[in-house]
Structures are given as structure tokens and as C-alpha cells.
Amino acid sequence: MDYYKLSEEPLKAAISNKEQGFYRMSVSMSTLAIDLLLKSVLYRIEPTHDLIMGHNHAGIVTFIERVYPKKDDIRRVAKLSRKYFKDSRYFRSENLAIFTEELADDFINYSTHIKAYVDNDCMATIEDLQKKFLS
């Protein structure tokens, strides 16, 4: 499965939802993009790992850090993303006020930050690709 390619649509949807004033859905789509981007690296490392089936963003980052650089800002984003992954989907109406334009902007920035981490720090090596395609 191409999790990286799948992440493009929710990232675009996050931007579009924010422009339309749908801030909760913008945050939701940003967290989905983060989920898919992190899973794209996890899948390359270990395609059958149990974390693929869930949404434990911090757990995925911890696993990725066994192979790729540890970055505190990535850990922080992963924790926030996991919290809002749930909160933006299963919200109570009294919590709707927390989903502001600023929060939507923050999460769009977080998802592009995770994308940059995946693109620049978690690049596939020849060994990764051989493992994936020759096994």
C-alpha cells in the first residue's frame, strides 16, 4: 500500500476545509495525513507491524526512531496528532470551540513538517528498497 501517496488527499482536504471555515475537519484531515505519512515509513521498515492497523502516532515515531533520526519536535507533533486524531472525529459539541482557524493552521503546518521529516530524514536507502522488493 502506498501510504505516502494516500497522504496527499487529506493534506489537500485540510487546506480546503480550513479555507471554507471547517476547522474541525481541517484538523481531522491533517491528523489523517500525519497518520499516513508516518505509516509510509513504518510500512517500508516493517510492512506487517501491528502499528500499521492503529493510530498510535507516538508509537509509530518510536519505532521509526530505531532506524531514522530522533527529533523531539516530531515526537511532540506525533503526540498532539494522536490526541486530536480522536478529538476531531469524536468531539462533543461543547468542545467545538477549540477547533479554531489558528489550530487548523497549526495542524496543516504540523502535517507539512512531518512530510518534510519523511522526505528528508527518512529517505529510503538501497537496503530498505531491496528488503521491500526482493523479499
N, CA, C and O of each residue as an XYZ file, in Angstrom:
540
protein
N       0.850     -1.178      0.000
C       0.000      0.000      0.000
C       0.892      1.237      0.000
O       1.917      1.270      0.681
N       0.508      2.228     -0.748
C       1.300      3.449     -0.837
C       0.722      4.512      0.103
O      -0.023      5.399     -0.313
N       1.083      4.394      1.366
C       0.587      5.332      2.373
C       1.007      6.764      2.059
O       0.259      7.709      2.312
N       2.200      6.916      1.509
C       2.695      8.259      1.179
C       1.776      8.927      0.160
O       1.366     10.073      0.345
N       1.459      8.222     -0.896
C       0.573      8.764     -1.934
C      -0.817      9.050     -1.348
O      -1.436     10.065     -1.668
N      -1.295      8.152     -0.493
C      -2.608      8.341      0.132
C      -2.659      9.584      1.021
O      -3.737     10.134      1.249
N      -1.515     10.031      1.523
C      -1.490     11.195      2.420
C      -1.757     12.504      1.687
O      -2.114     13.501      2.315
N      -1.588     12.514      0.377
C      -1.760     13.755     -0.388
C      -3.184     14.302     -0.305
O      -3.379     15.505     -0.132
N      -4.168     13.432     -0.427
C      -5.557     13.879     -0.434
C      -5.988     14.505      0.889
O      -6.560     15.595      0.880
N      -5.735     13.853      2.032
C      -6.141     14.510      3.279
C      -5.393     15.818      3.546
O      -5.950     16.730      4.156
N      -4.146     15.920      3.099
C      -3.432     17.182      3.283
C      -4.087     18.296      2.462
O      -4.264     19.411      2.953
N      -4.439     17.996      1.233
C      -5.150     18.980      0.399
C      -6.524     19.284      0.993
O      -6.967     20.432      0.974
N      -7.193     18.271      1.514
C      -8.510     18.472      2.132
C      -8.395     19.350      3.381
O      -9.281     20.160      3.652
N      -7.314     19.191      4.136
C      -7.112     20.023      5.326
C      -7.049     21.494      4.935
O      -7.654     22.346      5.586
N      -6.319     21.782      3.878
C      -6.181     23.158      3.408
C      -7.529     23.687      2.913
O      -7.928     24.805      3.241
N      -8.207     22.887      2.137
C      -9.507     23.283      1.595
C     -10.540     23.486      2.704
O     -11.284     24.466      2.691
N     -10.583     22.571      3.652
C     -11.528     22.704      4.772
C     -11.254     23.965      5.582
O     -12.185     24.656      5.995
N      -9.984     24.266      5.807
C      -9.649     25.486      6.543
C     -10.134     26.718      5.784
O     -10.701     27.635      6.377
N      -9.909     26.735      4.476
C     -10.352     27.871      3.656
C     -11.868     28.045      3.700
O     -12.365     29.165      3.583
N     -12.604     26.951      3.865
C     -14.063     27.003      3.928
C     -14.588     27.265      5.341
O     -15.795     27.396      5.543
N     -13.684     27.340      6.310
C     -14.091     27.592      7.686
C     -14.474     26.343      8.460
O     -15.042     26.432      9.548
N     -14.165     25.172      7.900
C     -14.440     23.903      8.585
C     -13.187     23.478      9.344
O     -12.457     22.581      8.921
N     -12.958     24.137     10.462
C     -11.695     23.979     11.175
C     -11.533     22.599     11.808
O     -10.438     22.038     11.798
N     -12.593     22.060     12.347
C     -12.509     20.718     12.939
C     -12.139     19.700     11.875
O     -11.282     18.846     12.102
N     -12.770     19.783     10.730
C     -12.456     18.833      9.653
C     -11.061     19.075      9.090
O     -10.406     18.136      8.636
N     -10.606     20.303      9.112
C      -9.245     20.595      8.683
C      -8.242     19.906      9.607
O      -7.287     19.281      9.146
N      -8.467     20.028     10.905
C      -7.596     19.353     11.875
C      -7.676     17.844     11.673
O      -6.653     17.159     11.690
N      -8.867     17.335     11.486
C      -9.060     15.902     11.273
C      -8.276     15.410     10.059
O      -7.602     14.382     10.130
N      -8.359     16.124      8.968
C      -7.649     15.721      7.747
C      -6.135     15.857      7.906
O      -5.379     15.055      7.359
N      -5.695     16.862      8.647
C      -4.254     16.999      8.909
C      -3.737     15.815      9.714
O      -2.666     15.282      9.425
N      -4.497     15.407     10.721
C      -4.046     14.266     11.526
C      -4.065     12.977     10.717
O      -3.234     12.094     10.936
N      -4.998     12.863      9.792
C      -5.018     11.696      8.909
C      -3.796     11.703      7.993
O      -3.189     10.658      7.757
N      -3.438     12.876      7.478
C      -2.232     12.986      6.643
C      -0.996     12.582      7.440
O      -0.138     11.858      6.934
N      -0.902     13.048      8.686
C       0.226     12.681      9.549
C       0.249     11.177      9.760
O       1.306     10.552      9.674
N      -0.897     10.598     10.034
C      -1.019      9.153     10.229
C      -0.462      8.398      9.014
O       0.344      7.479      9.161
N      -0.888      8.785      7.853
C      -0.473      8.096      6.625
C       1.000      8.322      6.315
O       1.683      7.404      5.862
N       1.496      9.523      6.551
C       2.913      9.795      6.307
C       3.799      8.952      7.219
O       4.787      8.371      6.770
N       3.445      8.889      8.495
C       4.229      8.069      9.427
C       4.150      6.592      9.052
O       5.148      5.874      9.114
N       2.968      6.149      8.666
C       2.809      4.751      8.266
C       3.580      4.437      6.988
O       3.974      3.290      6.777
N       3.803      5.430      6.137
C       4.568      5.176      4.919
C       6.001      4.750      5.257
O       6.582      3.909      4.571
N       6.558      5.332      6.309
C       7.905      4.959      6.740
C       7.863      3.618      7.462
O       8.686      2.742      7.193
N       6.917      3.452      8.371
C       6.773      2.193      9.093
C       6.590      1.027      8.124
O       7.202     -0.027      8.295
N       5.763      1.213      7.124
C       5.494      0.156      6.143
C       6.755     -0.227      5.372
O       6.970     -1.396      5.050
N       7.567      0.755      5.088
C       8.823      0.469      4.394
C       9.765     -0.320      5.291
O      10.473     -1.208      4.817
N       9.779     -0.001      6.589
C      10.672     -0.687      7.528
C      10.160     -2.090      7.827
O      10.903     -3.067      7.732
N       8.879     -2.180      8.192
C       8.294     -3.463      8.585
C       6.811     -3.486      8.209
O       5.961     -3.094      9.009
N       6.500     -3.943      6.997
C       5.131     -3.850      6.471
C       4.066     -4.629      7.242
O       2.875     -4.365      7.074
N       4.462     -5.563      8.067
C       3.467     -6.344      8.806
C       3.362     -5.939     10.277
O       2.718     -6.631     11.066
N       3.988     -4.830     10.646
C       3.972     -4.398     12.048
C       2.540     -4.077     12.481
O       1.761     -3.517     11.710
N       2.208     -4.433     13.706
C       0.866     -4.212     14.271
C       0.459     -2.734     14.286
O      -0.728     -2.420     14.195
N       1.424     -1.833     14.397
C       1.109     -0.397     14.448
C       0.460      0.104     13.160
O      -0.193      1.147     13.169
N       0.627     -0.613     12.066
C       0.003     -0.218     10.793
C      -1.523     -0.164     10.943
O      -2.177      0.675     10.324
N      -2.081     -1.044     11.754
C      -3.535     -1.162     11.866
C      -4.170     -0.165     12.830
O      -5.395     -0.064     12.888
N      -3.365      0.568     13.582
C      -3.920      1.513     14.543
C      -3.558      2.940     14.204
O      -3.178      3.257     13.077
N      -3.684      3.792     15.202
C      -3.391      5.209     15.011
C      -2.516      5.734     16.139
O      -2.686      6.865     16.594
N      -1.578      4.905     16.586
C      -0.676      5.275     17.661
C       0.509      6.035     17.066
O       1.574      5.463     16.831
N       0.311      7.309     16.831
C       1.330      8.108     16.153
C       2.639      8.146     16.931
O       3.713      8.042     16.337
N       2.565      8.293     18.245
C       3.782      8.320     19.062
C       4.491      6.960     18.998
O       5.720      6.903     18.936
N       3.731      5.887     19.015
C       4.324      4.551     18.915
C       5.005      4.332     17.571
O       6.070      3.719     17.501
N       4.395      4.830     16.516
C       4.995      4.710     15.183
C       6.307      5.491     15.143
O       7.307      5.000     14.619
N       6.306      6.700     15.693
C       7.527      7.508     15.715
C       8.615      6.790     16.512
O       9.769      6.757     16.086
N       8.268      6.223     17.647
C       9.246      5.494     18.454
C       9.850      4.349     17.640
O      11.059      4.122     17.697
N       9.033      3.639     16.894
C       9.543      2.548     16.066
C      10.432      3.086     14.940
O      11.495      2.528     14.668
N      10.003      4.155     14.294
C      10.785      4.762     13.214
C      12.154      5.210     13.723
O      13.154      5.107     13.011
N      12.189      5.704     14.955
C      13.439      6.211     15.532
C      14.487      5.120     15.750
O      15.643      5.431     16.037
N      14.112      3.875     15.622
C      15.104      2.795     15.677
C      16.021      2.827     14.457
O      17.150      2.337     14.498
N      15.517      3.411     13.376
C      16.238      3.422     12.105
C      16.647      4.833     11.688
O      17.732      5.035     11.143
N      15.779      5.798     11.945
C      15.980      7.163     11.470
C      16.170      8.118     12.647
O      15.939      7.744     13.798
N      16.590      9.349     12.358
C      16.923     10.297     13.440
C      15.776     10.564     14.410
O      14.609     10.653     14.030
N      16.163     10.688     15.678
C      15.211     11.083     16.717
C      15.131     12.597     16.719
O      16.146     13.292     16.680
N      13.910     13.090     16.767
C      13.702     14.539     16.808
C      12.565     14.836     17.774
O      11.448     14.343     17.617
N      12.871     15.648     18.772
C      11.870     15.975     19.792
C      10.634     16.640     19.196
O       9.517     16.381     19.644
N      10.823     17.500     18.186
C       9.681     18.183     17.598
C       8.755     17.202     16.879
O       7.540     17.398     16.856
N       9.318     16.159     16.299
C       8.500     15.131     15.641
C       7.709     14.354     16.685
O       6.533     14.053     16.481
N       8.346     14.031     17.793
C       7.640     13.349     18.889
C       6.476     14.192     19.404
O       5.381     13.681     19.639
N       6.728     15.489     19.576
C       5.687     16.397     20.076
C       4.510     16.452     19.109
O       3.355     16.378     19.526
N       4.803     16.580     17.824
C       3.735     16.616     16.817
C       2.966     15.306     16.810
O       1.741     15.309     16.697
N       3.670     14.183     16.931
C       3.008     12.871     16.938
C       2.039     12.760     18.109
O       0.933     12.244     17.948
N       2.437     13.235     19.278
C       1.552     13.183     20.450
C       0.327     14.078     20.265
O      -0.795     13.677     20.575
N       0.548     15.276     19.763
C      -0.582     16.175     19.501
C      -1.506     15.594     18.434
O      -2.731     15.649     18.551
N      -0.898     15.044     17.406
C      -1.680     14.478     16.314
C      -2.565     13.342     16.815
O      -3.737     13.257     16.446
N      -2.021     12.486     17.636
C      -2.815     11.368     18.167
C      -3.973     11.874     19.010
O      -5.090     11.365     18.917
N      -3.697     12.885     19.840
C      -4.768     13.438     20.674
C      -5.888     14.011     19.808
O      -7.060     13.706     20.026
N      -5.536     14.829     18.839
C      -6.547     15.467     18.009
C      -7.108     14.539     16.941
O      -8.176     14.811     16.393
N      -6.408     13.449     16.633
C      -6.948     12.439     15.712
C      -8.289     11.956     16.253
O      -9.280     11.873     15.527
N      -8.293     11.644     17.532
C      -9.522     11.177     18.176
C     -10.488     12.336     18.422
O     -11.671     12.237     18.097
N      -9.994     13.426     18.988
C     -10.850     14.550     19.377
C     -11.568     15.185     18.188
O     -12.703     15.643     18.323
N     -10.916     15.217     17.028
C     -11.543     15.866     15.879
C     -12.604     14.985     15.228
O     -13.451     15.486     14.488
N     -12.571     13.709     15.488
C     -13.567     12.798     14.919
C     -14.732     12.540     15.874
O     -15.886     12.464     15.452
N     -14.425     12.410     17.136
C     -15.433     12.047     18.125
C     -15.571     13.172     19.140
O     -15.363     12.974     20.337
N     -15.923     14.354     18.650
C     -15.982     15.528     19.511
C     -17.353     15.653     20.157
O     -18.356     15.135     19.667
N     -17.350     16.353     21.263
C     -18.608     16.745     21.898
C     -18.865     18.185     21.491
O     -17.927     18.969     21.348
N     -20.105     18.528     21.308
C     -20.438     19.858     20.786
C     -19.844     20.985     21.636
O     -19.522     22.048     21.106
N     -19.697     20.772     22.926
C     -19.122     21.835     23.765
C     -17.627     22.017     23.492
O     -17.060     23.044     23.865
N     -16.979     21.040     22.848
C     -15.560     21.155     22.523
C     -15.318     21.757     21.141
O     -14.169     21.976     20.757
N     -16.365     22.020     20.406
C     -16.220     22.539     19.049
C     -15.429     23.855     19.031
O     -14.731     24.149     18.060
N     -15.540     24.631     20.090
C     -14.869     25.939     20.152
C     -13.342     25.818     20.109
O     -12.666     26.786     19.762
N     -12.796     24.671     20.448
C     -11.329     24.539     20.415
C     -10.798     24.449     18.990
O      -9.609     24.673     18.762
N     -11.656     24.127     18.030
C     -11.226     23.976     16.643
C     -11.326     25.319     15.934
O     -12.335     25.654     15.314
N     -10.247     26.065     16.049
C     -10.185     27.422     15.519
C      -9.360     27.448     14.231
O      -8.718     26.467     13.855
N      -9.402     28.591     13.579
C      -8.581     28.776     12.377
C      -7.096     28.623     12.727
O      -6.328     28.047     11.957
N      -6.706     29.136     13.880
C      -5.309     29.024     14.313
C      -4.908     27.559     14.511
O      -3.822     27.149     14.102
N      -5.786     26.775     15.138
C      -5.483     25.360     15.335
C      -5.406     24.637     13.987
O      -4.534     23.791     13.784
N      -6.301     24.964     13.085
C      -6.261     24.364     11.748
C      -4.944     24.709     11.048
O      -4.321     23.847     10.427
N      -4.525     25.973     11.150
C      -3.230     26.382     10.581
C      -2.085     25.591     11.209
O      -1.199     25.094     10.513
N      -2.120     25.484     12.536
C      -1.069     24.732     13.230
C      -0.979     23.307     12.702
O       0.113     22.805     12.436
N      -2.121     22.663     12.552
C      -2.099     21.265     12.123
C      -1.707     21.097     10.658
O      -1.088     20.097     10.296
N      -2.054     22.044      9.829
C      -1.560     21.996      8.446
C      -0.041     22.116      8.462
O       0.649     21.405      7.730
N       0.479     23.010      9.293
C       1.936     23.147      9.429
C       2.563     21.889     10.008
O       3.631     21.471      9.561
N       1.914     21.275     11.002
C       2.435     20.023     11.557
C       2.517     18.938     10.498
O       3.507     18.209     10.427
N       1.483     18.826      9.673
C       1.490     17.767      8.663
C       2.561     18.029      7.609
O       3.193     17.086      7.132
N       2.776     19.279      7.238
C       3.848     19.559      6.274
C       5.216     19.359      6.923
O       6.179     19.009      6.240
N       5.308     19.575      8.224
C       6.556     19.316      8.961
C       6.855     17.803      8.986
O       7.994     17.386      8.779
N       5.843     17.013      9.235
C       6.023     15.548      9.214
C       6.393     15.098      7.803
O       7.238     14.219      7.633
N       5.770     15.690      6.800
C       6.106     15.344      5.415
C       7.573     15.651      5.128
O       8.259     14.852      4.491
N       8.052     16.783      5.585
C       9.467     17.141      5.397
C      10.380     16.147      6.116
O      11.425     15.771      5.587
N       9.992     15.725      7.312
C      10.765     14.720      8.054
C      10.823     13.413      7.264
O      11.888     12.812      7.119
N       9.687     12.987      6.762
C       9.631     11.753      5.969
C      10.475     11.903      4.703
O      11.239     11.004      4.351
N      10.333     13.030      4.029
C      11.050     13.264      2.770
C      12.555     13.394      2.959
O      13.329     12.889      2.146
N      12.972     14.065      4.019
C      14.382     14.418      4.173
C      15.158     13.554      5.152
O      16.333     13.266      4.920
N      14.533     13.137      6.233
C      15.251     12.383      7.255
C      15.005     10.882      7.179
O      15.796     10.094      7.699
N      13.935     10.492      6.548
C      13.566      9.066      6.490
C      13.602      8.553      5.052
O      12.800      7.704      4.663
N      14.523      9.069      4.286
C      14.625      8.636      2.893
C      14.946      7.147      2.836
O      15.709      6.629      3.651
N      14.355      6.477      1.866
C      14.613      5.049      1.674
C      16.046      4.855      1.208
O      16.525      5.550      0.312
N      16.711      3.910      1.824
C      18.060      3.541      1.393
C      17.956      2.382      0.404
O      16.892      1.783      0.249
N      19.038      2.080     -0.244
C      19.077      0.929     -1.154
C      18.705     -0.335     -0.382
O      17.971     -1.185     -0.886
N      19.214     -0.452      0.841
C      18.904     -1.620      1.675
C      17.402     -1.709      1.967
O      16.825     -2.796      1.920
N      16.771     -0.569      2.267
C      15.317     -0.544      2.506
C      14.561     -1.047      1.284
O      13.654     -1.872      1.393
N      14.947     -0.543      0.133
C      14.251     -0.911     -1.100
C      14.487     -2.369     -1.470
O      13.574     -3.044     -1.946
N      15.700     -2.856     -1.255
C      15.971     -4.266     -1.534
C      15.146     -5.154     -0.607
O      14.591     -6.168     -1.030
N      15.076     -4.764      0.650
C      14.295     -5.536      1.621
C      12.826     -5.578      1.194
O      12.173     -6.619      1.265
N      12.325     -4.429      0.750
C      10.918     -4.337      0.378
C      10.613     -5.125     -0.905
O       9.628     -5.860     -0.970
N      11.466     -4.965     -1.920
C      11.136     -5.516     -3.225
C      11.750     -6.875     -3.527
O      11.301     -7.561     -4.445
N      12.755     -7.269     -2.783
C      13.390     -8.555     -3.056
C      12.969     -9.648     -2.075
O      13.367    -10.802     -2.231
N      12.176     -9.303     -1.077
C      11.753    -10.341     -0.140
C      10.515    -11.041     -0.604
O      10.026    -11.945      0.074
